[in-house]
Amino acid sequence: MGNGARRDQLVELLAPVVAADGFDLEDVTVTPAGKRSLVRVIVDRDGGVSLDDVAEVSLSISKELDAADTLGAGPYVLEVTSPGVDRPLTEPRHWRRATGRLVKADLKDGTSAEGRIGDVDDSGVVLDGTRRLGFDELVRGRVQIEFNRPDAGDEFGDGDTDDVDDEG
């Protein structure tokens, strides 16, 4: 069985299991690792994924994989994780979960746009409160790393949520 066919079977097998635990299945990969296979399952949901969440969904996934014959009789190592910040934003739920983050968006016309994600609805996203991009215009987006990201409610970007000079 080819890798693509195996991946498709695993997605079909695991998507309902992951959904029953309240997560979205973002990706599944199987990589040879010596005599074993490394099965990496990426899950996400609104509000993010905690270590306790990963432990919970890992048990469900492991039970399903052990009961199914999709991986064959060989040993495997299961790794369940959440998507990293470098995951491309390709689905509306990815854009929604990145609300408030600075992104660079690649557009279908070959150009790009950069801005902070504001509103996200079923048809598109608003960057910097002014530029609306429909999902039909977007190829993908990438969250930009910000070392001094302003906190919510911190309009001055200095970590202080009031406008009083604390040093004076």
Residue pairs with C-beta under 8 A, 6 or more apart in sequence:
1 9
3 30
6 30
6 70
6 71
7 28
7 29
7 30
9 70
10 28
10 30
10 39
10 70
11 25
11 28
13 64
13 65
13 68
13 70
14 25
14 28
14 41
14 61
14 64
14 65
15 25
17 60
17 61
17 64
18 24
18 25
18 41
18 43
18 57
18 60
18 61
19 25
20 60
21 56
21 57
21 60
22 45
23 43
23 44
23 45
23 49
23 53
23 57
24 43
24 44
24 45
24 93
25 41
25 42
25 43
26 42
26 43
26 44
26 83
26 87
27 40
27 41
27 42
27 83
28 39
28 40
28 41
28 42
29 38
29 39
29 40
30 37
30 38
30 39
30 40
30 71
30 76
31 37
31 38
31 40
32 38
33 77
35 74
35 75
36 74
36 75
36 76
36 77
37 71
37 74
37 75
37 76
37 77
38 76
38 77
38 79
39 65
39 71
39 76
39 77
39 78
39 79
40 79
40 80
40 81
41 61
41 78
41 79
41 80
41 81
42 80
42 81
42 82
42 83
43 49
43 53
43 54
43 57
43 80
43 81
43 82
44 82
44 83
44 93
44 97
45 53
46 93
46 96
46 97
48 82
48 97
49 82
54 80
54 81
54 82
57 80
58 78
58 80
61 78
61 80
62 78
65 71
65 76
65 78
85 143
85 145
86 142
86 143
87 94
88 94
88 140
88 141
88 142
89 95
89 98
89 103
89 105
89 140
89 141
89 142
89 143
90 140
90 141
92 120
92 122
92 135
94 141
95 117
95 120
95 125
95 135
95 141
96 120
98 117
98 141
98 143
99 117
99 118
99 119
99 120
100 116
100 117
100 152
101 116
101 117
101 143
101 144
101 146
102 114
102 115
102 116
102 143
102 144
102 146
102 149
103 114
103 115
103 116
103 117
103 127
103 141
103 142
103 143
103 144
104 112
104 113
104 114
104 141
104 142
104 144
105 112
105 113
105 114
105 125
105 127
105 133
105 138
105 139
105 140
105 141
106 112
106 138
106 139
106 140
106 141
107 113
107 133
107 137
107 138
107 139
108 136
108 137
108 138
108 139
109 137
113 127
113 131
113 133
114 127
114 144
115 127
115 128
115 131
116 127
116 128
117 125
117 126
117 127
118 125
118 126
118 127
118 128
118 129
119 125
119 126
120 126
123 134
123 135
124 132
124 133
124 134
124 135
124 136
124 137
124 138
125 132
125 133
125 135
125 138
126 132
126 133
127 133
148 157
150 156
150 157
151 159
151 161
153 161
154 160
154 161
155 163
156 163
160 166
